[in-house]
Amino acid sequence: MKELVEAGNSLLIVEHNLDVIASSDYVIDIGPKAGKYGGNIMGMGTPLEIAKLDTKTGNALREYFETIKKG
């Protein structure tokens, strides 16, 4: 993925893996749930900006970043 971006390409990835989400340049958080209970844009921005939101993805990213800080 990094090679594609470094070559000037854009990537759109649908992913739940926090390692992938945290290393992204930009995140579009869609929810609030799945299927017919989802489909709304809950937030857009960098992973750190999304981590400030009170959404499932925001809460998961906030915990992820806190865990990394602790070491």
N, C-alpha and C positions, 0 to 999 in steps of 0.2 A: 504494500500500500504506500509506503514512504517513497519508494522509487517512482511510482506513478505520479504522486504529488510533486516530487522534486523535478519531474519531467514536464511540469506545467499542467497536468491533468487535474480535474476535479473528481471527487468521489462522493457518492451518495450511498450511505450504508444504513441499513435497518438492523439495529443490533441492541441486545440487552446486556452484553458483557461490559461491566464497568471499566475494565482496563481499556477497552476500545473507546467507550464514550469519553472517559477522562482524557484520552490522548487526542481527541478531536479538536479541530479549530472552531467548530460551530455545531451547536446541537439544536434540534427542533424536538421539543418534548411534546408528544401527542398522547392524549388520554381523555378522561381520567382513568378509565379502565380499558379493557379489550373489547373487541367485537362491537355489538350495537351500543355498548356503554362507553365507547371511546370515539376517537376521530376528531377531537377538539385540540387545537393548539393551546397547550398549557403554558408554554414559555419558549423563548428563543434566545440564544446567546452562547457565550463560551461555557465550557463545563463549570467554571467557577461561578459564573452568573446563574446558571441553572441550579447549582448547589445551594443558592440562597432562597430558592422557591419552596413553598410548602406543597410539593407534588411528590408522587412516588419516586420519580427519577431524581428530583431535587434532594429528597431526604436520603436516598441511597448514595448519591454522589457526595453529599455532605459527610455521611458516615465513612465513605471510602477515603475521602481526603483527610479526615480526622485520624483514621487508622494509619495512613501513610505518615502523617506528622509524628505520631507516637513511635514510629519506627519499626 
